[in-house]
Amino acid sequence: MDEVKRRATVHDVAREAGVSLATVDRVLNGRPGVRTETADKVAEAIKALDFRRDLSASLLARARDLGVTFLIPDGRNEFMLGLVDAIARRARTTKGERLSITTKLVHAFDATALASALSSLDPKSCDCAVVVATEDDKVRRAIDQVSRRGIAVVTLVSDLPGSARRHFVGIDNVAAGRTAGSLIGRFCPAGGIGLIAGSLSLADHHQRREGFEAVLRAEFPGHEIVGPFEGFDDDIKTEAAAIELLKQPLTGIYNMGGGYAGLLRALERTGKTGKVRVVAHELTEATRIGLASGAIDVVIDQNPDGEIAAALAVARALALGQDVERRPAPIEIGLYLRDNLPRG
């Protein structure tokens, strides 16, 4: 019977590389003070020994719990409220795991407020910030600055490429937009297709629009794109945007953001419920009502619980100096019609 191979330890890595335990610790945790040649020796030893860090032991060795702070937009966007609920559920299930989870609400679509919230984070209590990012140079600079202070930043739902963020957790928004384009193109007769965005200052909405328009123009040239109008994920503003769009002879609407109670009211007020095909995002109470009534045809969904679980796994790995894939698998896109609507 073969002998079970013993798991390599940091002592084995230090011995193999010919360095001290303190040096191995500095390399594993990405701390300064190690020459490049020495760090390369440690990396070679880790590879040769197939060394894998023990997450539980790493957490126990810390003087404090691992701190993760979520910065989530405030307001009445049901999907964002769902994220907050998912964070709270996850916090309850991670008690005893040396993990401290904090949620801070930031004024929606306010780049200055988000930049300020990032700048206020303290590396003594926060190891990783998980941020729904607004596409703005102020936010990009704030991420770069907080990263230099030792806080890893993970973007959630909406990415901010070109910043010092370490990772993105969310769906492939270009693919989501392309999916919406394929659905609208097949559902709707030729004519006007109205676009409503929460805000074009969000990368996810910009990317959805990009994917949507690319498919519609390449595969369904008989459709004319109208808009986008911005509803800022607000029911009243989205209702106003939809009513303005519905003054034109539309055959379909693609809402890339929120404000669905307002969109449903607009369809009812204009007598267009069931007459204009609607593709929406996120399975919420309002979109469930829309699907059940026939006002909404398809909902493109992302799983809030899955996103929060993935974000926390990435935060743990980054805070403990573990490898995280540069191109992670995106969160799976779900499609819901009235026919496969799950129970609430």
Secondary structure, DSSP 4 states (H G I P E B T S, - for coil): -PPPPPPP-HHHHHHHHT--HHHHHHHHTT-S---HHHHHHHHHHHHHHT----HHHHHHHSSSPEEEEEEEE-SS-HHHHHHHHHHHHHHHHTTTSSEEEEEEEE-TT-HHHHHHHHHT--TTT-SEEEE-----HHHHHHHHHHHHTT-EEEEESS--TTSS--EEES--HHHHHHHHHHHHHHHSPSEEEEEEES-TTSHHHHHHHHHHHHHHHHH-TTEEEEEEEE-TT-HHHHHHHHHHHTTS-EEEEEE-S--HHHHHHHHHHTT-TTTSEEEEES--HHHHHHHHHTS--EEEE--HHHHHHHHHHHHHHHHTT----SSPPPPPPEEE-GGGPPP-
